[in-house]
Structure formats: C-alpha cells, structure tokens
Amino acid sequence: MSDIVLITTNSKKENYSTTADKYSAFPPNIPLLITEAYLSSKDIDVKIMDTETYPKSMKQIIQDLNDINPKVVGVFCSGSNPSASTMSMVGAQNFFNELKNSKYDFLTFVSGGHPTVLPERTLHELSTDFVVLGEGYKAMEEIISFSKGKIEKNKISSVAYFDKDKLVKNEINELIKDIGTLPRINWHKVNTQDYRAHNWHCFGDSIKNRSPYAIIWTNQGCPYPCNFCSINNIFGKRGYRLREMKDVVAEIDILYNEFNIRNLKILDELFVFKNPRLDEFCDLLEERNYNLNMWCFARTDTVTPEILKRLKKVGVNWIAYGFESFDGAILEATRKKNKANVLDTIKWTKDADINICADVIAGLWQDNERTINMTRDFMMENEFEWVNIYPAFAYPGTPLYDEYINKSIISEPQNWNIYGLYSKKCNPCPTNYLSSSEVLRLRDKVFHDYYHNEKILRMIERKFGTETLNHVVEMVKTPLEREIFDEKNKLNIPPGGFAGQGINIPKPKYNSLVV
C-alpha cells in the first residue's frame, strides 16, 4: 500500500481540441514534482501519475489507482503557467465524475491556485474530501497523517472541507520563506522522453526533436499587480522568493548529463532582471559550455542589451515578452506599469540574435476592431518569430474576474472549459465595443493573417529552414472548432455598447509605443 499518489488529470483534448495531438506542448507539472520531492524527503511513499502523458481512459486510471491502493490521492489543478490551474479543472471534473461511479478506498484532495480561491465551489463540483489552500506542502503531509488516524481533521492546516453542510477553512500556513530548503526534483521518477516542448521553441533543426523536455525554476511569485494575471493565487499575495543559482545550475547539470535534456524552459514569470543572480546564472553556464535550447519570460522594461547578449551565449534562444497591447492607454488599464520603449527592446533582442515570442491580448476592455488590427500590423512590421494571441479571460482570483462579475460584464462561469484558447467551448470576455464572439473571431483572424503573410513566411524559412516553414503552413491549416460562432450562441452588442458609451469606435490612443 502506498501512502499517496499525486496525479494530474488530462485536460488536453478539451482545452487544445484539434491542436492537442501534434502542436501543443506536453510539459512536466512542476508543482506536482516539487511536492513529490518534499513528501519523499519526509519518508512518505509517493507515486506519480501524470495522465497528460498516460494513454489510458479515466476508468482505467481509476482502476490503476485501486491496484496501487494508496491512502490518499492528490489531484493537482496546476501547470506550467498561472492560467493552467483553471484550465486543469476540466480534467479534474472528468476524473471525479468517473470516480463517483467507482468503488474506491482512499481520501482525495485537490490543489492549485484555482481551488484555493474557490474552495467551496470546488468542493461542491468535485465532491473531493479536501481542498488544499495555498502552497500546501505541510497540509498534504498532514492529510496523510489524518488518513492513518494520527491527527484529527480540524488539526490539518491549510485545507477547506465540509463538516456536514458547513464549510470549514482551517488556518493557512505561512509561505516558506526560504524556498532553497525545498528538495530538488526527483527527475528519475518521471520519463522526460514523455514530455514535449512547444513547437516554436524547436523551430529549426530541432523541429522533429521536441522530446525529451524539462522545466527548471529559479524563483516563485511576482511583485507586479497586473489585473488579468492569476500567478499569485497560490501564494495569497504579491511577492518574489529566490532560489540559489548554484542549485539551479546543479539541477541543469543533472538534466543535461543524465537525461540528455537540450530543450529547457525557465518557468519563472520574472526571470530576466538586472541583478547579480542573473550574472551568476550566466557565469556558471558559461563555464559548462552546454549546447542548450532554452526559453524564458521577460518584461520589456527589465532587459538590457548586455543581459540579452549574455543570455544568448548560454543558450537562451527565445524570450517570451508579455507585450499584451501596443497601445499605452489600453495597457495602463490592466495595471501593467511599464516604462520601456518597446521598439528599443525589440531591437536589442534581435541584435542579440534571440527569437521573440510575442504574447499579446486581443480583447482588453477598450479594445475594438481597429486596435486589434493595429496589434496585428505592428507584429507583422516587426516580424516576430512566434506570436501568441490571447483573448482576454477573467480568471478566478484576479481583480479582472471580480470587477467583471461585480459590474455584470460577465456572469459566473458554469463550466471551466470556456477558458481554453483552442477549446471548442472558448468564450472570452467582451470588450466595451465587441461581443465575446467578435473578440474571438478577430483573435482567430489576426493569427490567420499573421501566418498567411508572405513576409512572415519568408522570414520563417530564412531563419529556420524549409522544414519549419512546411510545419507552420500545415499548422495554420488546422481548423479550430468554435461553438460561439454558431448564430444561436452569438452574443450581440447591446444598444449603446457594453458600458453605455456608444457604438462609435474611437481612434486608439497610440502613445509612441512607450508602454
């Protein structure tokens, strides 16, 4: 009998629809792997089931769990990005629905940013025994003790549960101050060959070699207040906790030498920052002279030409910039304060020979057709190697979610599958001038226009070769199923616009790209 099985539940097919099998990434679940290492360090018998790489049905997975016969099963509603927690709820619901129809003899809990901010609804929806609140390392250890009759339920920290019909929320533990005390991930407990990098991350010679794949992390949290971001749901507050770079690079040593990892993602939401840690990271990797293909996130106001050149030298070939919008006034409304000149950042990155993944949001509150098309035109002009075009989603736990619901701009979601960008059920937020269906239609059109543009296609062929070009051409032919486009489901703009400000679309304020 095992003490605990930590499991991810597969939401891939519903969230990524027709793009799931060939084009989407299959990343390792870092929160789950950190937790496994923590519990194992406490002499707890831990097993892992990552069902996103597990070719079995839910019924078969539950049978496998019964064969293992654990005391506890912990379901992780989390992933590589903050938004993944809400998207993971799709698979979690499928798992627990199947579990209700099965015989089993183990306690269950769910963990993640989404369950943390919506514990009561999560308990109702999933019929799980516990919701773990926040980081929850200690809570999971104590749930195992409870399963063995060693402590009472009311002594388990950082959990929510029902006592009959009453919601109980036990005291939440403080965050671990020194995250360097967390044990290193036990990579030998997973098969890195099962994981697959993003297709754009491997443009060029590696387009057919997206596996094996791994993720490293150097810090947790974010100090910035962007109103659309749910990263700090799990932490309860804004913050920024750091891991020692020598330990990070020691982990890269293991991944590179023992697991043949070349494709590597740096998980941190705020990795590129002018500080001694980044210099230390580069110093250590320069000594090793590894042949890595890494990518990371960055803000446009935290990079310098010198930093970018150093990152390129150690194998950072891609940077994903959260541009969100190229209109200063629209961006200001998101509380994303940014004083960088975007054109400078783009030039510095190109001069360093680093590819840009441009993350933009088509559908912020003041967006209209003209501003969205302006974003498209700007991206084409600057020839970004990859673009991620997201409609605006109001994720639970974000200021945007609370604001939109309080103002009746959106109603509380009935199903969590509406948050998948490529999902058939995708239903983004409306803007002041556009309905949800119009936002999504424009988003899809911008992506289509970008990767049908002759200049962009020639750039891809020139930089990455004919094989990558053919891959992209094939990818954009993949049809996306969109239920919201059905006439019966189309949301029309009410008279006077969503905020009663009239239906005339004003010209956007174009603030010289200083955002």
C-alpha positions as CSV (number, residue, x, y, z in Angstrom):
1,M,0.0,0.0,0.0
2,S,1.3,3.4,-1.0
3,D,0.9,6.5,1.2
4,I,-0.1,8.8,-1.6
5,V,-0.5,9.1,-5.3
6,L,-0.1,12.6,-6.9
7,I,-1.9,12.8,-10.1
8,T,-2.6,15.3,-13.0
9,T,-5.9,14.8,-14.8
10,N,-5.8,15.2,-18.6
11,S,-7.5,18.4,-19.9
12,K,-5.5,18.5,-23.1
13,K,-8.1,17.3,-25.6
14,E,-10.8,19.7,-24.4
15,N,-8.5,22.7,-23.9
16,Y,-6.5,22.3,-27.1
17,S,-9.0,20.5,-29.3
18,T,-7.7,19.9,-32.8
19,T,-4.2,21.2,-32.0
20,A,-3.6,18.8,-29.0
21,D,-2.1,15.8,-30.6
22,K,0.5,17.4,-32.9
23,Y,1.2,21.0,-32.0
24,S,0.7,21.6,-28.2
25,A,3.4,21.1,-25.7
26,F,3.4,18.4,-23.0
27,P,5.3,19.9,-20.1
28,P,6.1,18.3,-16.8
29,N,4.0,19.5,-13.9
30,I,6.5,21.3,-11.7
31,P,4.2,22.0,-8.7
32,L,3.5,18.3,-8.5
33,L,7.1,17.3,-8.9
34,I,8.2,19.8,-6.2
35,T,5.5,18.3,-3.9
36,E,6.7,14.8,-4.6
37,A,10.2,15.7,-3.6
38,Y,9.0,17.4,-0.4
39,L,6.9,14.4,0.7
40,S,9.6,11.9,-0.3
41,S,12.0,13.8,1.9
42,K,9.7,13.1,4.8
43,D,9.9,9.3,4.3
44,I,6.5,9.2,2.7
45,D,5.9,6.6,0.0
46,V,4.9,8.8,-3.0
47,K,3.9,7.7,-6.5
48,I,3.2,9.9,-9.5
49,M,0.6,9.6,-12.3
50,D,0.9,12.3,-15.0
51,T,-2.1,11.4,-17.1
52,E,-1.5,14.0,-19.7
53,T,1.2,11.6,-21.0
54,Y,-0.7,8.5,-19.9
55,P,-2.5,6.7,-22.8
56,K,-5.4,5.3,-20.7
57,S,-9.0,6.2,-20.1
58,M,-10.3,7.7,-16.9
59,K,-11.8,4.4,-15.9
60,Q,-8.5,2.6,-16.5
61,I,-6.7,5.2,-14.5
62,I,-9.0,4.8,-11.5
63,Q,-8.5,1.0,-11.8
64,D,-4.7,1.6,-11.7
65,L,-5.2,3.7,-8.6
66,N,-7.2,1.0,-6.9
67,D,-4.5,-1.5,-7.8
68,I,-1.9,0.8,-6.1
69,N,-4.2,1.1,-3.1
70,P,-3.0,4.4,-1.7
71,K,-4.2,6.0,1.5
72,V,-4.6,9.4,-0.3
73,V,-4.9,10.6,-3.9
74,G,-3.9,14.2,-4.6
75,V,-5.1,15.9,-7.8
76,F,-3.1,18.8,-9.0
77,C,-5.1,21.6,-10.7
78,S,-2.0,23.4,-11.7
79,G,0.6,23.6,-14.5
80,S,3.4,25.5,-16.1
81,N,1.5,28.8,-16.3
82,P,-0.8,30.5,-13.8
83,S,-3.8,30.1,-16.1
84,A,-3.3,26.4,-16.2
85,S,-4.9,26.0,-12.8
86,T,-8.4,27.0,-14.1
87,M,-7.9,25.1,-17.4
88,S,-6.9,21.9,-15.3
89,M,-10.4,21.9,-13.7
90,V,-11.8,20.4,-16.9
91,G,-9.8,17.2,-16.4
92,A,-10.4,17.3,-12.7
93,Q,-14.1,17.3,-13.2
94,N,-13.9,14.4,-15.6
95,F,-11.8,12.4,-13.1
96,F,-14.1,13.0,-10.1
97,N,-17.2,12.3,-12.2
98,E,-15.8,8.9,-13.1
99,L,-14.7,8.4,-9.5
100,K,-18.2,8.8,-8.3
101,N,-19.3,5.8,-10.3
102,S,-16.4,3.7,-9.0
103,K,-15.6,1.8,-5.8
104,Y,-12.5,3.2,-4.1
105,D,-11.0,3.3,-0.7
106,F,-8.8,6.4,-0.5
107,L,-9.1,10.1,0.6
108,T,-8.8,12.8,-2.1
109,F,-7.7,16.4,-2.2
110,V,-7.2,18.9,-4.9
111,S,-4.5,21.5,-5.0
112,G,-3.8,24.6,-7.1
113,G,-4.5,28.3,-7.5
114,H,-8.0,27.9,-8.8
115,P,-9.2,25.6,-5.9
116,T,-7.5,27.9,-3.4
117,V,-9.6,31.0,-4.4
118,L,-12.8,29.0,-5.0
119,P,-12.7,26.3,-2.3
120,E,-16.4,26.0,-1.6
121,R,-17.4,25.7,-5.3
122,T,-14.5,23.3,-5.9
123,L,-15.7,21.0,-3.0
124,H,-19.2,21.1,-4.5
125,E,-18.2,20.5,-8.1
126,L,-15.7,17.7,-7.4
127,S,-17.0,16.1,-4.2
128,T,-13.4,15.8,-3.0
129,D,-12.6,15.4,0.7
130,F,-10.3,18.4,0.9
131,V,-9.2,21.5,-1.0
132,V,-5.6,22.3,-0.2
133,L,-5.2,26.1,0.3
134,G,-2.0,27.8,-0.9
135,E,1.3,26.1,-1.2
136,G,0.1,23.3,1.0
137,Y,3.2,21.2,1.4
138,K,2.6,20.8,5.1
139,A,-1.2,20.3,4.5
140,M,-0.6,17.3,2.3
141,E,1.8,15.8,4.8
142,E,-0.9,16.2,7.5
143,I,-3.7,14.7,5.3
144,I,-1.6,11.6,5.1
145,S,-1.3,11.6,8.9
146,F,-5.0,12.0,9.1
147,S,-5.6,9.0,6.8
148,K,-3.6,6.9,9.2
149,G,-5.5,8.1,12.2
150,K,-2.6,10.1,13.7
151,I,-4.3,13.6,13.8
152,E,-7.8,15.0,13.8
153,K,-9.3,16.7,10.8
154,N,-9.5,20.0,12.5
155,K,-5.7,19.9,13.1
156,I,-4.9,19.8,9.3
157,S,-3.5,23.2,8.3
158,S,-4.3,25.0,5.1
159,V,-7.3,22.9,4.0
160,A,-11.0,23.5,3.3
161,Y,-13.7,20.8,3.7
162,F,-17.3,20.3,4.5
163,D,-18.4,19.3,8.0
164,K,-21.9,18.1,7.0
165,D,-23.1,21.2,5.1
166,K,-20.9,23.7,6.7
167,L,-17.7,24.9,5.0
168,V,-14.6,24.7,7.3
169,K,-11.4,26.5,6.4
170,N,-8.5,25.7,8.7
171,E,-5.7,28.1,9.4
172,I,-3.4,28.7,6.4
173,N,0.3,28.2,6.9
174,E,2.7,31.0,6.1
175,L,4.6,30.7,2.9
176,I,8.0,29.0,3.1
177,K,10.4,31.9,3.4
178,D,13.5,30.2,2.1
179,I,12.4,28.1,-0.9
180,G,16.0,26.9,-1.2
181,T,15.0,24.5,1.6
182,L,12.7,22.7,-0.8
183,P,14.4,19.5,-2.0
184,R,15.4,19.2,-5.7
185,I,13.0,17.5,-8.1
186,N,13.5,13.7,-8.4
187,W,13.7,13.7,-12.2
188,H,14.4,9.9,-12.2
189,K,10.8,9.4,-11.1
190,V,9.4,10.6,-14.5
191,N,10.3,9.9,-18.1
192,T,11.5,13.1,-19.7
193,Q,11.1,11.5,-23.1
194,D,7.3,11.6,-22.5
195,Y,7.4,15.4,-22.4
196,R,7.4,17.6,-25.4
197,A,8.5,21.2,-26.0
198,H,6.4,23.9,-27.7
199,N,6.7,23.6,-31.5
200,W,8.0,27.2,-31.9
201,H,10.7,26.5,-29.2
202,C,12.1,23.9,-31.6
203,F,11.9,25.8,-34.8
204,G,14.9,24.9,-37.0
205,D,17.0,21.8,-36.7
206,S,15.0,20.5,-33.6
207,I,11.5,20.7,-35.1
208,K,11.3,16.9,-35.1
209,N,13.1,16.5,-31.8
210,R,10.8,18.2,-29.2
211,S,11.5,15.4,-26.7
212,P,13.0,14.9,-24.2
213,Y,11.9,18.1,-22.4
214,A,12.2,19.6,-18.9
215,I,11.5,22.8,-17.0
216,I,13.5,24.5,-14.3
217,W,12.5,27.2,-11.9
218,T,14.7,29.8,-10.1
219,N,12.0,31.8,-8.2
220,Q,8.4,31.9,-7.2
221,G,5.8,34.6,-7.4
222,C,5.7,38.0,-8.9
223,P,5.7,41.5,-7.4
224,Y,3.7,43.2,-10.2
225,P,-0.1,43.9,-9.9
226,C,-1.4,43.1,-13.5
227,N,-5.1,42.7,-13.1
228,F,-5.5,39.8,-15.6
229,C,-2.9,37.5,-14.0
230,S,-3.6,34.8,-11.5
231,I,0.0,33.9,-10.6
232,N,-0.3,34.9,-7.0
233,N,-3.5,33.0,-6.3
234,I,-1.5,30.1,-4.8
235,F,0.7,32.4,-2.8
236,G,-2.0,34.7,-1.4
237,K,-0.1,37.9,-2.0
238,R,2.4,39.6,-4.3
239,G,5.9,38.5,-3.7
240,Y,9.2,37.2,-5.1
241,R,11.1,34.4,-3.5
242,L,14.5,33.4,-4.8
243,R,16.3,30.1,-5.2
244,E,20.1,29.8,-5.2
245,M,21.5,29.9,-8.7
246,K,24.2,27.3,-7.9
247,D,21.4,24.8,-7.0
248,V,19.5,25.7,-10.2
249,V,22.6,25.1,-12.4
250,A,23.3,21.9,-10.4
251,E,19.9,20.7,-11.5
252,I,20.6,21.7,-15.1
253,D,23.8,19.5,-14.8
254,I,21.6,16.5,-13.9
255,L,19.1,17.2,-16.7
256,Y,21.8,17.7,-19.3
257,N,24.2,14.9,-18.4
258,E,21.9,12.2,-17.1
259,F,18.7,12.8,-19.1
260,N,20.1,14.3,-22.3
261,I,17.9,17.4,-22.0
262,R,18.6,20.2,-24.5
263,N,15.1,21.8,-24.8
264,L,14.6,23.6,-21.5
265,K,12.0,26.1,-20.3
266,I,12.8,28.5,-17.4
267,L,9.5,28.6,-15.6
268,D,9.7,32.0,-13.7
269,E,7.3,34.7,-14.6
270,L,10.1,37.2,-13.8
271,F,13.4,35.6,-14.7
272,V,15.2,38.4,-16.6
273,F,16.0,41.1,-14.2
274,K,19.2,43.2,-13.8
275,N,20.6,41.6,-10.6
276,P,23.7,39.6,-9.5
277,R,21.7,36.4,-9.7
278,L,21.3,36.6,-13.4
279,D,25.0,37.2,-13.8
280,E,25.8,34.2,-11.6
281,F,23.5,32.1,-13.7
282,C,25.3,33.1,-16.9
283,D,28.7,32.7,-15.3
284,L,28.0,29.2,-14.2
285,L,26.6,28.1,-17.5
286,E,29.4,29.8,-19.5
287,E,31.9,27.6,-17.6
288,R,30.0,24.5,-18.7
289,N,29.6,25.5,-22.4
290,Y,26.4,23.3,-22.7
291,N,24.5,23.1,-26.0
292,L,21.1,24.2,-24.6
293,N,18.0,25.5,-26.3
294,M,16.2,27.5,-23.6
295,W,13.4,30.0,-23.4
296,C,12.2,32.2,-20.7
297,F,9.7,35.0,-19.9
298,A,10.7,38.7,-19.6
299,R,9.2,42.1,-19.2
300,T,10.2,44.7,-21.8
301,D,11.4,47.0,-19.0
302,T,13.7,44.6,-17.3
303,V,16.1,43.8,-20.1
304,T,19.3,45.5,-21.3
305,P,21.5,44.8,-24.4
306,E,24.2,43.4,-22.1
307,I,21.8,41.0,-20.4
308,L,20.4,39.7,-23.6
309,K,23.8,39.0,-25.1
310,R,24.8,37.0,-22.1
311,L,21.6,35.0,-22.1
312,K,22.1,34.2,-25.8
313,K,25.6,33.0,-25.1
314,V,24.4,30.4,-22.5
315,G,21.6,29.0,-24.7
316,V,18.5,31.3,-24.3
317,N,17.3,31.3,-27.9
318,W,13.8,32.5,-27.2
319,I,12.3,35.2,-25.0
320,A,8.5,35.5,-24.5
321,Y,7.6,39.1,-23.9
322,G,4.3,39.9,-22.3
323,F,3.5,42.9,-24.6
324,E,-0.2,42.5,-24.0
325,S,-1.0,45.6,-26.0
326,F,0.9,48.1,-28.1
327,D,-1.5,50.9,-27.1
328,G,-0.4,52.7,-24.0
329,A,-3.8,53.7,-22.8
330,I,-5.2,50.2,-23.1
331,L,-2.2,48.7,-21.3
332,E,-2.5,51.2,-18.5
333,A,-6.0,49.9,-17.7
334,T,-4.5,46.5,-17.0
335,R,-2.3,47.9,-14.2
336,K,0.7,46.7,-16.0
337,K,3.0,49.6,-15.4
338,N,5.8,49.6,-17.9
339,K,8.1,52.4,-18.9
340,A,10.1,50.7,-21.5
341,N,10.3,51.7,-25.1
342,V,9.1,48.6,-26.9
343,L,11.0,49.4,-30.1
344,D,14.2,49.5,-28.2
345,T,13.6,46.2,-26.5
346,I,12.7,44.6,-29.8
347,K,15.9,45.9,-31.4
348,W,18.1,44.8,-28.6
349,T,16.7,41.3,-28.7
350,K,17.1,41.0,-32.4
351,D,20.7,42.3,-32.1
352,A,21.4,39.6,-29.6
353,D,20.1,37.0,-32.1
354,I,17.3,35.9,-29.7
355,N,14.0,35.0,-31.2
356,I,10.9,36.7,-29.8
357,C,7.7,35.1,-28.8
358,A,5.2,38.0,-28.6
359,D,2.4,37.4,-26.1
360,V,-0.5,39.8,-26.7
361,I,-4.1,40.1,-25.6
362,A,-6.7,40.8,-28.2
363,G,-9.8,41.8,-26.2
364,L,-8.9,44.1,-23.3
365,W,-11.7,46.4,-22.2
366,Q,-11.1,49.3,-24.5
367,D,-10.1,47.1,-27.5
368,N,-12.0,47.4,-30.7
369,E,-11.5,46.1,-34.2
370,R,-9.2,49.0,-35.1
371,T,-6.9,48.4,-32.1
372,I,-6.8,44.7,-32.6
373,N,-5.8,45.1,-36.2
374,M,-3.2,47.7,-35.2
375,T,-1.7,45.0,-33.0
376,R,-1.6,42.6,-36.0
377,D,0.0,45.2,-38.2
378,F,2.7,46.1,-35.6
379,M,3.6,42.4,-35.2
380,M,3.9,42.0,-38.9
381,E,6.0,45.1,-39.2
382,N,8.4,43.8,-36.6
383,E,8.5,40.2,-37.8
384,F,8.2,38.3,-34.5
385,E,9.3,34.7,-34.9
386,W,6.2,33.5,-32.9
387,V,3.0,35.2,-31.7
388,N,0.6,34.1,-29.0
389,I,-2.6,35.9,-29.4
390,Y,-4.9,35.5,-26.4
391,P,-8.4,36.8,-26.0
392,A,-8.9,38.3,-22.5
393,F,-10.0,35.8,-19.9
394,A,-11.1,36.8,-16.4
395,Y,-9.5,34.0,-14.3
396,P,-10.9,33.4,-10.8
397,G,-8.8,35.1,-8.2
398,T,-7.8,38.1,-10.4
399,P,-9.0,41.7,-10.0
400,L,-10.4,41.4,-13.5
401,Y,-12.6,38.5,-12.5
402,D,-14.1,40.3,-9.5
403,E,-14.5,43.6,-11.5
404,Y,-16.2,41.9,-14.5
405,I,-18.6,39.9,-12.3
406,N,-19.4,42.8,-10.0
407,K,-20.2,45.0,-13.0
408,S,-22.2,42.2,-14.6
409,I,-20.0,42.3,-17.6
410,I,-19.7,38.5,-17.4
411,S,-21.7,36.1,-15.3
412,E,-20.0,33.4,-13.1
413,P,-18.8,30.7,-15.4
414,Q,-20.9,27.5,-15.4
415,N,-18.1,25.4,-17.0
416,W,-14.3,25.9,-16.9
417,N,-13.8,24.7,-20.5
418,I,-14.5,28.2,-21.7
419,Y,-11.0,29.3,-20.7
420,G,-9.2,27.1,-23.2
421,L,-7.8,29.3,-26.1
422,Y,-8.2,26.5,-28.6
423,S,-11.2,24.9,-27.0
424,K,-14.4,24.4,-28.9
425,K,-16.2,26.0,-25.9
426,C,-13.9,29.0,-25.7
427,N,-15.8,32.1,-24.6
428,P,-13.6,35.1,-23.8
429,C,-14.6,38.4,-22.1
430,P,-16.4,41.0,-24.2
431,T,-14.9,44.5,-24.6
432,N,-16.7,47.8,-24.4
433,Y,-17.2,47.6,-28.2
434,L,-17.1,43.9,-29.1
435,S,-19.1,40.9,-28.1
436,S,-17.3,37.7,-27.0
437,S,-17.9,36.0,-30.3
438,E,-16.5,39.1,-32.1
439,V,-13.4,39.2,-29.9
440,L,-12.7,35.5,-30.7
441,R,-13.4,35.9,-34.4
442,L,-10.9,38.8,-34.6
443,R,-8.3,36.9,-32.5
444,D,-8.5,33.9,-34.8
445,K,-8.3,36.2,-37.9
446,V,-5.2,38.0,-36.6
447,F,-3.5,34.7,-36.1
448,H,-4.6,33.5,-39.6
449,D,-3.5,36.8,-41.2
450,Y,-0.1,36.7,-39.5
451,Y,0.9,33.2,-40.6
452,H,-0.5,33.7,-44.1
453,N,1.6,36.8,-44.6
454,E,4.2,36.3,-47.2
455,K,6.8,38.4,-45.4
456,I,6.4,36.4,-42.2
457,L,6.6,33.1,-44.0
458,R,9.7,34.1,-45.9
459,M,11.3,35.2,-42.6
460,I,10.5,31.8,-41.0
461,E,12.0,29.9,-44.0
462,R,15.1,32.2,-44.0
463,K,15.7,31.8,-40.2
464,F,14.6,28.2,-39.6
465,G,14.5,26.4,-42.9
466,T,12.0,24.8,-45.3
467,E,11.0,22.0,-42.9
468,T,9.9,24.5,-40.2
469,L,8.1,26.6,-42.9
470,N,6.2,23.5,-44.0
471,H,5.3,22.7,-40.4
472,V,3.9,26.2,-39.9
473,V,1.9,26.1,-43.2
474,E,0.5,22.8,-42.1
475,M,-0.3,24.1,-38.6
476,V,-2.3,27.1,-39.8
477,K,-4.5,24.8,-42.0
478,T,-5.7,23.0,-38.8
479,P,-9.3,24.1,-38.4
480,L,-10.4,25.3,-35.0
481,E,-13.9,24.4,-33.8
482,R,-15.7,27.4,-32.3
483,E,-19.1,26.8,-30.8
484,I,-19.6,30.5,-30.0
485,F,-19.6,31.3,-33.7
486,D,-22.9,29.5,-34.1
487,E,-25.6,32.0,-34.7
488,K,-27.7,30.7,-31.9
489,N,-24.9,31.3,-29.5
490,K,-23.6,34.6,-30.9
491,L,-23.6,37.4,-28.3
492,N,-24.7,40.7,-29.8
493,I,-23.5,44.1,-28.6
494,P,-26.4,45.7,-26.7
495,P,-27.5,49.2,-27.8
496,G,-25.1,51.8,-26.6
497,G,-22.2,49.4,-26.1
498,F,-21.4,47.2,-23.1
499,A,-20.7,50.2,-20.9
500,G,-23.3,52.5,-22.4
501,Q,-20.6,54.6,-24.1
502,G,-22.0,54.5,-27.6
503,I,-21.3,52.2,-30.6
504,N,-18.9,54.5,-32.4
505,I,-15.4,53.2,-32.3
506,P,-12.9,55.9,-31.5
507,K,-9.4,56.0,-32.8
508,P,-7.0,54.4,-30.4
509,K,-4.5,56.4,-28.4
510,Y,-1.2,55.5,-29.9
511,N,1.4,56.5,-27.3
512,S,4.6,56.3,-29.4
513,L,4.9,52.6,-28.3
514,V,6.2,53.7,-24.9
515,V,4.1,51.4,-22.7
